[in-house]
Amino acid sequence: MKDLRELIGDDDVEPVELARLQRVHDLLGKAGPPPELPPELAATPEPPRAQVIPLPRRYRFTAVAAAAVVAAVLFGVGYLVGAVPDQTVDRTVTMSGSGGASAELDLFEADDAGNWPMELRVDGLPAGSYELWLTRDGELAEPCGRFAVSEPQTTVPLNAPYRLRQFDGWVVVPVGEQEAVLST
């Protein structure tokens, strides 16, 4: 077996790398030469004789139509499985504020526990964080949730777990403030 220094030379190799290569060279020397290749693997096998049968031109339209039907059926099944039943709007409350800001609050039917799901659509509020409050005698009484505005129009789902008859209005205030930017 040849000496490692004859194979690679030692001018360009760092001493640590040379020591690592020497260990590998010694292990390869101990392992000996690889076994001879069996004669059946020496020759290249013949390619398979199977042919790919092209789809006749007259069936291409049928295949495209079948794929479109399958896609439409899968879309329909996904729509039916994922669709949430529409909630009935119990009433809509309009709100207005300075600078042309406005909002509409859709109140949906209350659930059995007394929660009133809502959807608030605000328009024209500056970017920032806000809270929706119920008022009693013009004062903030109970919060109904926080939301952020980053675009001129924002829609956000909220919830009011209160008996709404106990309150006389709604307001939107910036988080941490008492001054309403939108009110009923």
HELIX and SHEET records of a PDB file:
HELIX    1   1 LEU A    4  ILE A    8  1                                   5    
HELIX    2   2 PRO A   15  ALA A   31  1                                  17    
HELIX    3   3 PRO A   39  ALA A   42  1                                   4    
HELIX    4   4 ARG A   57  GLY A   82  1                                  26    
HELIX    5   5 SER A   98  GLY A  100  5                                   3    
HELIX    6   6 LEU A  164  GLN A  166  5                                   3    
SHEET    1   A 4 VAL A  89  SER A  96  0                                        
SHEET    2   A 4 SER A 102  PHE A 108 -1                                        
SHEET    3   A 4 TRP A 116  ASP A 123 -1                                        
SHEET    4   A 4 GLN A 153  ALA A 160 -1                                        
SHEET    1   B 4 GLU A 139  VAL A 149  0                                        
SHEET    2   B 4 GLY A 128  ARG A 136 -1                                        
SHEET    3   B 4 GLY A 169  PRO A 174 -1                                        
SHEET    4   B 4 LEU A 182  SER A 183 -1                                        
END                                                                             
